[in-house]
């Protein structure tokens, strides 16, 4: 974990991509084989069960709330997020948390009567072992390990990115050493939490996170947030290219628009990068993107995707 997080975002992206592919391939292979072996039991479960639609909807909302708790981690890593990456992450998230979960639930309908009580914490792993396919069992266990690791890497990496320039920044000049220190601290905290036990974490912590996410993120996002997101967004700066207006970790409030006025400051996408720049309109449908900090280079562009105009700045950097 420490090795993955100290060498920067590119290694994290590549490692996460490999782990995601292994998880999806191993999981869906196991799901389809298990469903094929118990089609009769699954059909009987659908025919004889008494569907509780209200409970199903409630559980779905709570699970979505739990997944939304990951939003702060995504925001913390926003310096590496672009439109293309966000679309890929959405598709992958749907495959891993939507489609895969639905297929897994269908599989469990055919096996729920066979799973011992002491195997209910990880029922899919028990089913995989009962299939009697050695290679698949090994692959699924490796993918399960990767699932835990990928979650740990995301958590540790975002914490490292947030605190690498705050902890021992004056006393330790080597960035990689500071990253190691932050990563080790986070791992120790996670190990202490793990002492509670996997069953208790799944039963209580996941549930409470779901309720918290539902109240703090899902419901506001679907009600007042939906309206506000149509008009305004917030952007956290990850460098000092717009000083003195906007420094690292300062927040810019953006009013969404698509038109451009000369000499105004906008949040925009250029070459698949999310930037805040002052735009100067040149001849021949060309634009100059000017950072306010003279130590950052100016750029020229012909095709811009304007997200919105900067209307206000909240300067956190002024108090650091």
Protein Blocks (a to p, Z undefined) as FASTA:
>chain_A
ZZmmmnojklmmmmmmmmmmmmmmmmmmmmmmmmmmmmmmmmmmmmmpccdfklmmmmmm
mmmmmmmmmmmmmmmmmmmgcfklmmmmmmmmmmmmmmmmmmmmmmmmmmmmmpcfklmm
mmmlmmmmmnopaklmmmmmmmmmmmmmmmmmmmmmmmmmmmmmmgoklmmmblklmmmm
mmmmmmmmmmmmmmnopklmmmmmmmmmmmmmmmmmmmmmmmmmmmmmmmpccdddfbfk
lcckbcghiacdddddfbdcehiacdddeehiacdddddddehhiacdddfblkbccddd
fbdcdfbdcfbdcdfklmZZ
